Amino acid sequence: MDKLNFLTAGMPQRTEPKNYDAAFKVLKEMSLDGMELEFVHGVRISEDSQEIVKNAVKEKNMLVTAHGSYYINLNAREEEKVDASVTRILDTALMADKLGGYSITYHAAFYLGNDKETVFERVKKQTERIIEVVEKEDLKVWIRPETTGKPVQWGDLDEIIRLSKEQVLPCVDFSHLHARSGGGENTYDAFCRSLEKIGNGLGQYALDNFHGHLAGIAYSQKGEKNHLNLEESDMNYKDLLKALKKFDAKGALICESPNIEEDCKLIKEFYMSL
Ligand SMILES: [Zn+2]
């Protein structure tokens, strides 16, 4: 990647009518760089919409990523739920690849009371199954388990880095890291430490092909509660953007605030002013 791109999580709110064509027009007008497709209730996108997205990637230089289903748990007790989770991740990857997408992300698993090492091994085994198909189908999208927002969810930054290998890279949701730590991970030094960990653990290519999430967030000791607009939250987005600049992260930063395009514009403009 040649720069950090700023994407909205789903269509901008002001998109009217609510279709992809209008959505990409809004993004262009606002000088934003693309969109994360929210396949959070399954991969649902019509043939016509697929053509519009493909065209936006090719002709309008838009960057597209995809967020997989919320109904994924690679550590589920029932084998069929694990298999369904693998299928949902692969469905997301296949569609993103078909549309010319850059990468996909998903919340990989819940601990369900199991110890961290056991869950890591299970997630790793299922990730290997996913990668087998990704390689066989020659998919060009990065496969990215996301840092999750609650301590009951598998996926702190160390776990995600440890799992990363070849086509598997982290999706770093900085708001989730802040929430799952009960309010920590919110200073310039903390952001730098996370990015340094990625660079040291995985090499510069992980920062050259970065994928992150950012939103304001409400949280309790149990972690994430809900997303907020940045200015209504304590999320220290300015220092985060400074850290991303310092580490020269390139790729996609997706804004997941409720006001979607407003905060996306806010963070892009702040970043560009640095
Ligand atoms: Zn997510």
Residues whose N, C-alpha, C, O or C-beta is under 5 A from the ligand:
A	BS01	ZN	E146
